[in-house]
Amino acid sequence: QGFLYTAPLREQGNIYKPNNKMMADELSEKAVHDVHTKEIDLVNRDPKHLNDDVVKIDFEDVIAEPEGTHSFDGIWKASFTTFTVTKYWFYRLLSAIFGIPMALIWGIYFAILSFLHIWAVVPCIRSYLIEIQCISRVYSICIHTFCDPLFEAIGKVFSSIRATVRKEI
């Protein structure tokens, strides 16, 4: 009923339409949100402050007139307005032209990155850790079998040596 794919079935029933009362109460208490259509903040568009130190460039950060070299006040105001308006509208134009294609490219890139991490990197690391654990046990057994007795014997030989330091005047 209106789903793009068939809903998985479980013993308690469909996860979207539970058969038992307890599961139905759990779902009614929680608001079920689709992660693809979550609400976005149109006012604060950088909530994690990713670009705080990168793109906050104002007129004063680029153009400055030191004491003793000032242009006409009208020119300075017009320059400020031209810079600010040009930066604002050119950014909007670039984002209108390239925003969606770049979002598509970055979406594909991070999907590939996630796919490789989930299906290749983590399983390889897990496999390596399983293999190395086996080798580690064999290595540990070899060390305890051969090296421990040798080092204990050497320790007993050198434990009978006594050294005293005397200062003669």
Secondary structure by P-SEA (a helix, b strand, c coil): ccccccccccccccccccccaaaaaaaaacccccccccccccccccccccccccccccccccccccccccccaaaaaaaaaaaaaaaaaaaaaaaaacaaaaaaaaaaaaaaaaaaaaccaaaaaaaaaaaaaaaaaaaaaaaaaccaaaaaaaaaaaccbbbbbbbcc
